[in-house]
Amino acid sequence: MPVVMMIGLTMFIVALIVSIDLAGIAQALFAHPLPEIDAAGAGSALLVQVQAIHSTLAWLIPLKFFAIATEFLAIAMGLSTIIYILSNQTEMIDNGIQLGRSMMQGNAKVENKRERVPA
């Protein structure tokens, strides 16, 4: 369970680092006016930056969704562990109570037998 949560957090950190790098590319791209970006020819630096943004977003968004799904999986695993442990503890306490009751009933029967025996 902790490993799954760490994997999810690692994916979020990777997504953060990539997003920060992508923000730098977007800042350099949008420092130019929009008509200049639209008029960029094939092989120009502006077009390469636009393609880098689009290609990175193609895998960055699914990575973020996978990371949050991994986090939810870790939370669900933790909750299922809690439910399992509580049900086992409840069963163990119930067994202990039943054992205690049976021991008390057994002692009461022994004490009653002692009282019935004539001295």
BELUR-V288464 format. One record per pair of residues at least 12 apart in sequence whose ideal C-beta (glycine too) atoms are under 8 Angstrom apart, sorted by the first residue. I is the first residue (numbers start at 1). J is the second residue. Records with the same first field share a line. If there is no record, write none. Layout:
I->J ; J
This chain:
1->74 ; 77 ; 78 ; 81
2->74
4->70 ; 73 ; 74 ; 77
5->70 ; 71 ; 74 ; 75
7->70
8->67 ; 68 ; 70 ; 71 ; 73 ; 74
9->67 ; 71
11->63 ; 64 ; 66 ; 67 ; 70
12->64 ; 67
14->63
15->60 ; 63 ; 64 ; 67
18->56 ; 60
19->60
22->52 ; 53 ; 56 ; 57 ; 60
25->49 ; 52 ; 53
26->49 ; 53
28->49
29->46 ; 49 ; 50 ; 53
32->46
37->50
